[in-house]
Amino acid sequence: MRFYTVSEIGDMFKVSRDTVSEWIRKGKIGAVKIGGTKTVRISESDLNKFLADNRIVVQDDQATPDKNRG
C-alpha cells in the first residue's frame, strides 16, 4: 500500500500543506502518525475515500470535482 506525505497531497490538489493539515484535523481525510512524532502519512485507501466522499474524479493525473454528479 502506498502512503503520501501532506506535501504530496497538497501538490495533487494544488492547496497548501496547511489546508491538508486542516482536512486531517477536521476528519475530512484520514491520516496516520508515524512513531511518536508529528509526522503523518495519508494511505492510498484514505486518499481514495476522500476522493469518493468529495465526488472527485481523477483523470490524466489530475484531481477535479465531478460537476456532472450531485
Buried (B, 14 or more C-beta within 10 A) or exposed (E): EEBBBBEBBBEBBEEEBEBBBEBBEEEEBBBEEEEEEEEBBBBEEBBEBBBEEBEBBEEEEEBEEEEEEE
